Amino acid sequence: MALSKNNNSNNNNNKKNVSYISVPSQIINSLSSSSLQSLLVSPKKSSSSRSSNTNRFSFFSYRNPRIWFFTLFLFSLFGMLKLGFNVDPISLPFSRYPCSTNQQPLSFDGEQRADESHLGLVPKSNSSSGYSNSSEITQPDGGKNKTLLTEEGDFWKQPDGLGFKPCLGFTSQYRKDSNSILKNRWKYLLVVVSGGMNQQRNQIVDAVVIARILGASLVVPVLQVNVIWGDESEFADIFDLEHFKNVLADDVHIVSSLPSTHVMTRPVEEKRTPLHASPQWIRAHYLKRINRERVLLLRGLDSRLSKDLPSDLQKLRCKVAFQALRFSPRILELGNKLASRMRNQGQYLSLHLRMEKDVWVRTGCLPGLTPEYDEIVNSERERHPELLTGRSNMTYHQRKLAGLCPLTALEVTRLLKALEAPKDARIYWAGGEPLGGKEVLEPLTKEFPQFYNKHDLALPGELEPFAKKASVMAAIDYIVCENSDVFIPSHGGNMGHALQGQRAYAGHKKYITPNKRQMLPYFMNSSLPESDFNRIVKDLHRESLGQPELRMSKAGKDVTKHPVPECMCSDRQQQQQR
């Protein structure tokens, strides 16, 4: 009897001494059911009392309601933790990426695996489609990765494109004329284009249109050796020749060289095409000559063809500029790599800075650095007065106030701050070596330290094959700027104009045109508080952000700069055309 009481007492004590342990929910979820059972159930102890062991295991029996309540309690606890503390699923032990973080190191391959997009890294996005309100990006800082938070404000917001999209629907008469023009293989137009890469692009566009006007086959334009940079690149070195031919196959017959039947023909050379020549003038002065001689050679086509052409010819200009003139594969590959190295950290701004020595000489302006540099520019201009582009009767100050001078680094910095560009904005700057060296860019780099050009982004040896190819370098700059979220030129020019049209044609991607003439008086007003200056300058640019602008609102505008309405239609117009 006493033994029975002792046994009962031991059983009661065992029941009272049962203890519960707290196990992290992550561990519980990562364990199998058998592992969980082994964790919760204490190891068997050797005992002479079978009834004691039986009672102990009875608590964990699957028929015992207490184990179900205990399991339910654990799941509830895990749910509350997830809701209350926002547990990141990628950090859990059973995640596909158990060691992943939200940081992305600076990458130079420009590529990201598609299966990594859910890790919180900044995805590659279409600039014209906009971005999320904020993005976490990783930047280089003394060799260490540093995470920054960039909030999207008005600066990154894209303009309203008003539904305009590319539409190059040629008339039935144009298509009918194409049949006879393409069959004509007995007269050929030779064209020599000069200047920098972007200037050559403009002349190539005009060459295609003139060939169409004359009903002649076009020999691939010859790129004149650049006297200033000594660049001997040929058409196929810069542009994709086969793509050029294929895109224009229904418009103009294009050949790489004169056929053998015309090689011995001495071409009629013409250098005196007037400015803004109309199609009627082209036919009246060149058609008889090319019909008679079979080969016509044109030089110096820069800005010679009228900007106001019949609708079909305007569409042809857009087709050449925006579709046919694609860069060669090796240039496109490298340019896209550099653009990806800017893009893989998030949104970026591109600047075209015109601060080279020849720019100051040609514009009749002064860099305003030191008297020594001003003297260098003045002396060069006196030795070569023919370099001055125009308005030689204006003084430097008159040119400055008229908005004819490039913005300096300090002026660009103040403009960016007034437009509320984030201080951590990634900036790509295109252009040649500034007069005075990179030190003149210190106002920009001080305010916006993440400041890169192609030399900063390229890996060792990537740019080496193009070291003496100024046109290739300009093409690389063009590609990176074209892919940016925001583009700002410090001065007008062929590249700025070309990108303005290209970005409009791509969906009116943001393009900020500095309103130099109106904001310069405020730049010069040292007594104006900075807050007032910023407010005024921002207000001056509300209508200069790349919104659609009708070309016909002002005569003489280039359709490759303002493609609306000849080359772009609204959704309603496209439906009507169908």
C-alpha positions in Angstrom: 0.0 0.0 0.0 2.8 2.3 0.9 4.5 1.4 -2.4 1.4 2.2 -4.3 1.2 5.7 -2.7 4.8 6.4 -3.5 4.2 5.5 -7.1 1.2 7.7 -7.3 3.2 10.5 -5.7 5.9 10.2 -8.3 3.4 10.2 -11.1 1.9 13.4 -9.7 5.3 15.0 -9.4 6.1 14.2 -13.0 2.9 15.8 -14.2 3.7 18.9 -12.3 7.3 19.2 -13.6 6.5 19.1 -17.3 8.2 22.2 -18.8 7.7 24.0 -22.2 10.5 25.5 -24.2 10.2 28.5 -26.6 11.6 27.7 -30.1 12.0 30.4 -32.8 9.3 30.1 -35.4 11.9 30.1 -38.3 13.5 27.0 -36.9 10.1 25.2 -36.4 9.1 25.9 -40.0 12.4 24.7 -41.3 12.2 21.3 -39.5 10.5 18.2 -40.7 7.7 16.7 -38.6 9.9 14.0 -37.3 12.6 16.5 -36.3 10.0 18.6 -34.6 8.7 15.6 -32.7 12.3 14.8 -31.6 12.8 18.3 -30.5 9.6 18.5 -28.4 9.8 15.0 -26.9 12.5 14.5 -24.2 14.7 11.4 -24.6 13.6 8.3 -22.8 14.9 7.8 -19.4 15.5 4.4 -18.1 12.9 3.8 -15.4 11.5 0.8 -13.7 8.1 2.3 -13.9 6.4 1.7 -17.3 3.3 3.7 -16.1 5.4 6.8 -15.7 6.7 6.6 -19.3 3.3 5.9 -20.6 1.8 9.0 -18.9 4.7 11.2 -20.1 4.2 10.2 -23.8 0.4 10.5 -23.5 0.8 14.3 -23.5 2.3 14.3 -27.0 0.0 11.8 -28.4 -1.6 13.0 -31.7 -5.0 12.3 -30.1 -4.2 14.6 -27.2 -6.0 18.0 -27.8 -3.2 19.8 -25.9 -0.7 19.2 -28.7 -3.0 20.7 -31.2 -3.5 23.8 -29.1 0.2 24.1 -28.7 0.8 23.8 -32.5 -1.9 26.3 -33.2 -0.3 28.7 -30.7 3.0 28.4 -32.4 1.5 29.2 -35.9 -0.4 32.2 -34.4 2.8 33.5 -32.8 4.6 33.2 -36.1 1.8 35.1 -37.9 1.8 37.9 -35.4 5.6 38.2 -35.7 5.4 38.5 -39.5 2.7 41.1 -39.3 4.2 43.1 -36.5 7.8 43.0 -37.5 7.5 42.7 -41.3 9.7 39.6 -41.5 11.5 39.5 -44.9 10.9 36.1 -46.5 14.2 36.1 -48.3 16.0 36.1 -45.0 14.4 32.9 -43.7 16.4 29.7 -43.6 14.2 28.0 -46.2 14.5 30.9 -48.6 15.9 30.3 -52.1 18.5 32.9 -51.2 19.2 32.5 -47.5 22.2 34.8 -47.5 20.8 37.5 -49.8 20.6 41.2 -48.9 19.0 44.2 -50.6 22.3 45.7 -51.5 23.6 45.6 -55.1 27.3 46.1 -55.6 28.6 48.3 -58.4 28.6 46.1 -61.5 30.6 46.6 -64.7 29.1 43.8 -66.8 25.8 45.7 -67.3 23.8 42.5 -66.9 21.5 41.1 -64.3 20.0 37.7 -64.1 16.3 37.7 -64.6 15.7 35.5 -61.5 17.3 38.2 -59.3 14.7 40.8 -59.9 12.7 39.9 -56.7 15.5 40.5 -54.4 14.8 44.2 -54.0 17.5 45.3 -56.5 16.7 48.2 -58.8 15.4 46.8 -62.0 16.1 48.0 -65.5 13.2 50.1 -66.4 11.9 51.9 -69.5 12.6 55.5 -69.0 9.5 56.6 -70.7 7.3 54.6 -68.5 8.4 56.1 -65.2 9.6 54.6 -61.9 8.5 53.7 -58.5 8.4 56.5 -55.9 11.7 55.4 -54.2 14.5 53.0 -54.9 17.4 51.7 -52.8 20.7 51.9 -54.6 24.3 51.1 -53.8 27.1 53.4 -54.7 30.9 53.2 -54.5 32.4 55.1 -51.6 36.1 54.7 -51.1 36.0 51.1 -52.2 33.1 50.2 -49.9 29.4 49.8 -50.8 27.1 52.4 -49.3 23.3 52.2 -49.5 21.5 55.4 -50.3 17.8 56.1 -50.5 16.7 58.2 -53.5 13.2 59.6 -53.4 11.6 60.4 -56.7 10.5 64.0 -57.0 9.5 66.3 -59.8 13.0 66.0 -61.2 12.7 62.4 -62.4 9.0 62.8 -63.4 8.6 62.3 -67.2 6.6 64.8 -69.2 3.1 64.0 -70.5 3.5 62.7 -74.1 -0.2 63.4 -74.8 -0.4 60.0 -76.4 1.8 60.8 -79.4 3.5 57.8 -80.9 5.6 57.3 -84.1 3.6 57.0 -87.3 5.2 57.1 -90.7 2.3 56.3 -92.9 3.3 57.4 -96.5 0.7 58.4 -99.0 -0.4 56.1 -101.8 1.3 58.5 -104.3 4.6 58.2 -102.5 4.4 54.4 -102.6 3.4 54.5 -106.2 6.4 56.7 -107.1 8.7 54.3 -105.2 8.2 51.6 -107.8 9.6 53.6 -110.6 12.4 55.3 -108.5 13.7 52.0 -107.2 13.8 50.5 -110.7 16.0 53.4 -111.9 19.6 52.2 -111.7 21.3 54.4 -114.2 21.9 57.7 -112.3 23.8 58.0 -109.0 24.2 60.6 -106.3 27.6 60.9 -104.5 27.7 62.9 -101.3 30.7 63.9 -99.1 29.7 64.8 -95.5 31.9 66.8 -93.1 32.1 67.9 -89.5 31.6 66.0 -86.3 29.6 62.8 -86.0 26.3 64.5 -85.3 26.8 67.1 -88.1 27.5 64.2 -90.4 24.2 62.5 -89.4 22.3 65.6 -90.4 23.9 65.6 -93.8 23.3 61.9 -94.4 19.6 62.5 -93.7 19.5 65.3 -96.3 21.5 63.2 -98.8 18.8 60.4 -98.7 16.0 63.0 -99.2 17.8 64.7 -102.1 18.4 61.3 -103.8 14.7 60.6 -103.5 13.8 64.1 -104.9 16.1 63.4 -107.9 15.0 59.8 -108.3 18.6 58.7 -108.1 20.4 55.8 -106.4 22.5 56.9 -103.5 26.1 55.8 -103.0 26.9 55.3 -99.3 28.0 58.8 -98.2 31.7 59.4 -97.8 32.8 60.8 -94.4 35.4 63.5 -95.0 38.5 63.2 -92.8 38.0 65.5 -89.8 40.7 68.2 -89.9 40.4 69.1 -86.2 40.5 65.5 -84.8 42.1 63.6 -87.7 39.4 61.0 -87.6 39.5 58.8 -90.7 36.4 56.7 -89.9 34.2 55.5 -92.7 30.5 55.1 -92.8 30.5 51.4 -91.8 32.8 52.2 -88.9 30.2 54.4 -87.3 26.8 53.1 -88.6 25.3 49.7 -89.4 25.5 49.8 -93.2 23.3 46.7 -93.9 20.6 48.0 -91.5 20.8 51.4 -93.3 20.2 49.8 -96.6 17.4 47.5 -95.5 15.4 50.1 -93.6 15.4 52.4 -96.7 14.9 49.6 -99.3 11.4 50.9 -100.1 12.4 54.5 -100.4 15.8 54.9 -102.0 18.2 52.4 -103.8 21.4 52.5 -101.9 24.7 51.0 -103.1 28.1 50.7 -101.4 30.0 52.0 -104.4 29.5 53.0 -108.0 28.8 50.1 -110.4 31.5 49.3 -112.9 29.5 51.0 -115.7 29.9 54.3 -113.9 33.3 54.1 -112.4 35.0 55.9 -115.3 32.3 58.6 -115.4 33.6 62.0 -114.2 31.0 63.2 -111.7 29.6 66.7 -111.9 30.6 68.4 -108.6 28.4 71.0 -107.0 29.5 73.0 -103.9 27.1 75.9 -104.1 23.8 74.5 -102.8 22.2 77.5 -101.1 20.8 77.5 -97.6 17.3 76.0 -97.2 17.0 74.8 -100.8 13.5 73.6 -101.6 12.7 70.4 -103.6 11.7 72.6 -106.5 15.2 74.3 -106.5 16.9 70.9 -106.3 15.1 69.6 -109.3 15.5 72.8 -111.3 19.3 72.9 -110.8 20.4 69.3 -110.5 17.9 67.1 -112.4 19.1 67.8 -115.9 22.7 67.5 -114.9 22.4 64.2 -113.2 20.2 62.9 -116.1 22.9 63.9 -118.5 26.1 63.0 -116.7 24.6 60.1 -114.7 26.7 60.9 -111.6 26.3 64.0 -109.4 28.7 64.8 -106.5 27.5 67.1 -103.7 29.6 68.6 -100.9 28.9 70.9 -98.0 25.2 69.9 -97.4 25.1 71.1 -93.9 21.7 72.9 -93.4 21.3 73.2 -97.1 18.0 71.4 -97.5 14.9 73.3 -96.5 13.3 72.4 -93.1 9.9 72.9 -94.6 9.2 69.9 -97.0 6.2 68.1 -98.2 4.7 65.6 -95.6 6.1 62.5 -97.2 9.6 63.9 -97.4 9.4 64.9 -93.7 8.5 61.4 -92.8 11.4 60.2 -94.9 13.7 62.4 -92.9 12.4 60.9 -89.6 12.8 57.4 -91.0 16.4 58.0 -91.8 17.2 59.8 -88.5 15.3 57.6 -86.1 15.3 54.2 -87.7 17.9 53.8 -90.5 20.9 55.5 -88.8 21.7 52.9 -86.2 25.3 52.7 -84.9 27.5 49.8 -85.8 27.2 46.7 -83.7 30.5 47.1 -81.8 29.7 50.8 -81.0 26.2 49.9 -79.9 27.5 47.1 -77.7 30.0 49.2 -75.9 27.6 52.2 -75.6 24.9 50.0 -74.2 27.4 48.5 -71.7 28.2 51.9 -70.3 24.6 52.9 -70.2 23.8 49.6 -68.3 26.6 50.5 -65.8 24.8 53.8 -65.1 21.3 52.1 -65.2 22.0 49.2 -62.9 22.2 51.6 -59.9 18.9 53.3 -60.8 17.9 56.4 -62.6 20.5 58.7 -64.0 20.9 62.1 -65.6 23.1 62.9 -68.6 24.6 66.3 -69.4 26.2 67.4 -72.6 28.8 69.9 -71.5 30.3 72.2 -74.1 33.4 73.7 -72.5 36.1 72.7 -75.0 38.5 75.3 -76.3 37.1 75.2 -79.8 33.6 75.8 -78.5 34.6 79.0 -76.7 36.4 80.1 -79.9 33.6 79.4 -82.3 30.8 80.8 -80.1 32.6 84.1 -79.5 32.3 83.6 -75.8 34.8 83.4 -72.9 35.1 80.6 -70.3 35.3 83.1 -67.4 37.9 81.1 -65.6 41.0 83.3 -65.4 42.3 86.2 -67.5 44.9 83.8 -68.9 42.3 81.4 -70.3 40.3 84.3 -71.7 43.4 85.5 -73.5 44.0 82.0 -75.0 40.5 82.1 -76.5 40.8 85.6 -77.8 44.2 85.0 -79.4 42.9 81.9 -81.1 39.9 83.8 -82.4 42.1 86.6 -83.8 44.3 84.1 -85.6 41.3 82.2 -87.1 38.4 84.7 -87.5 36.7 82.2 -89.9 36.0 79.9 -86.9 33.4 82.3 -85.4 30.1 80.8 -86.3 28.2 84.1 -86.8 27.1 87.5 -85.4 30.6 88.8 -85.4 29.4 92.3 -84.6 28.3 91.2 -81.1 30.5 91.5 -78.0 31.0 88.7 -75.5 28.6 90.3 -73.0 25.9 90.8 -75.7 26.2 87.2 -76.7 26.0 86.1 -73.1 22.8 88.0 -72.4 21.3 86.8 -75.7 21.7 83.2 -74.5 24.3 82.4 -77.2 27.0 81.1 -74.8 27.4 77.7 -73.2 26.6 77.4 -69.5 29.6 77.2 -67.2 30.0 74.4 -64.7 28.9 76.8 -61.9 25.8 77.8 -63.9 24.9 74.2 -64.6 25.2 73.4 -60.9 22.9 76.2 -59.9 20.4 75.1 -62.6 20.4 71.5 -61.3 19.9 72.6 -57.7 17.1 75.0 -58.8 15.4 72.1 -60.6 15.7 70.0 -57.4 18.1 67.4 -58.8 18.9 65.0 -55.9 22.3 65.4 -54.4 22.9 61.7 -54.8 21.8 61.7 -58.5 24.1 59.7 -60.8 25.2 62.0 -63.6 26.8 61.0 -66.9 28.6 63.9 -68.6 29.3 63.8 -72.4 31.8 66.1 -74.2 35.4 66.7 -74.8 38.1 67.8 -72.3 37.1 71.2 -70.9 39.4 74.1 -71.4 41.3 74.3 -68.1 41.0 70.5 -67.4 38.6 68.7 -65.2 39.3 71.1 -62.4 36.8 73.5 -64.0 34.1 70.9 -63.2 34.6 71.1 -59.5 31.4 73.1 -58.8 29.5 70.2 -60.3 31.5 67.4 -58.6 31.3 69.1 -55.2 27.5 69.2 -55.3 27.0 66.0 -57.2 29.8 63.6 -56.4 28.5 60.7 -58.5 29.8 62.2 -61.7 31.0 60.0 -64.5 32.0 60.0 -68.1 32.8 57.2 -70.5 36.4 57.0 -69.3 35.2 56.5 -65.7 32.8 53.7 -66.6 34.9 51.8 -69.2 37.0 48.8 -68.1 40.7 48.9 -68.9 41.2 48.5 -72.6 37.6 48.9 -73.7 38.0 52.4 -75.2 41.6 51.8 -76.4 40.6 50.7 -80.0 38.7 54.0 -80.4 41.3 56.4 -78.8 41.8 58.3 -82.0 38.3 58.0 -83.3 36.5 61.2 -82.2 33.3 60.2 -84.1 33.2 56.8 -82.3 33.6 58.5 -79.0 30.8 60.9 -79.8 28.6 58.0 -80.8 29.2 56.3 -77.4 28.3 59.5 -75.6 25.1 59.7 -77.8 24.1 56.2 -76.8 24.5 56.7 -73.0 22.7 60.1 -73.2 19.9 58.6 -75.3 19.3 55.9 -72.6 19.3 58.4 -69.6 16.1 59.3 -67.7 16.8 63.1 -68.0 19.0 64.9 -70.6 20.3 68.5 -70.3 22.6 70.2 -72.8 24.6 73.1 -71.6 24.5 74.6 -75.1 22.6 74.0 -78.3 24.3 72.1 -81.1 23.9 69.1 -83.4 24.1 66.5 -80.6 21.5 68.3 -78.5 19.2 68.8 -81.4 19.5 65.2 -82.5 18.8 63.9 -79.0 15.9 66.2 -78.6 14.2 64.6 -81.6 15.3 61.1 -80.7 14.0 61.3 -77.2 10.7 62.8 -78.4 10.3 60.0 -81.0 11.0 57.4 -78.2 8.0 58.7 -76.2 9.0 62.2 -75.1 11.6 61.2 -72.6 12.5 64.1 -70.4 14.7 66.7 -72.1 15.4 70.0 -70.3 16.2 72.9 -72.5 18.0 75.6 -70.4 16.3 78.9 -70.8 19.5 80.8 -70.9 18.3 84.1 -72.2 15.7 84.5 -69.4 17.6 83.1 -66.5 21.0 84.7 -67.0 19.9 88.1 -65.4 19.1 86.1 -62.3 22.5 84.4 -62.4 24.1 87.8 -62.4 22.0 89.2 -59.5 24.2 88.4 -56.5 21.7 90.1 -54.1 18.9 87.6 -55.0 18.4 85.0 -52.2 19.1 81.5 -53.3 15.5 80.4 -52.4 14.1 83.0 -54.7 16.5 82.2 -57.4 15.6 78.5 -57.3 11.9 79.3 -57.4 12.2 81.6 -60.4 14.5 79.3 -62.4 12.3 76.3 -61.8 9.2 78.3 -62.9 11.1 79.4 -66.1 11.5 75.7 -67.1 8.0 74.4 -66.5 7.4 74.3 -70.3 10.9 73.2 -71.3 10.9 69.6 -70.0 10.4 67.8 -73.3 6.7 68.1 -73.7 5.3 67.6 -77.3 5.7 70.7 -79.4 4.2 71.2 -82.8 6.9 71.8 -85.4 4.5 73.9 -87.5 4.1 76.4 -84.7 7.3 78.1 -86.1 8.6 78.0 -89.7 12.0 76.5 -90.2 12.0 74.0 -87.3 13.7 70.8 -88.1 11.4 67.8 -88.1 14.2 65.6 -86.7 14.2 67.9 -83.7 10.4 68.3 -83.5 8.8 65.2 -85.0 5.2 66.2 -84.0 2.9 66.2 -86.0 4.5 64.8 -89.3 6.2 61.8 -87.7 4.1 61.3 -84.6 0.4 60.9 -84.2 -1.9 60.8 -81.2 -3.9 57.7 -80.4 -7.0 59.3 -81.9 -5.2 60.2 -85.1 -3.9 56.6 -85.5 -7.4 55.2 -85.1 -8.7 57.6 -87.8 -5.9 56.5 -90.2 -6.9 52.9 -89.8 
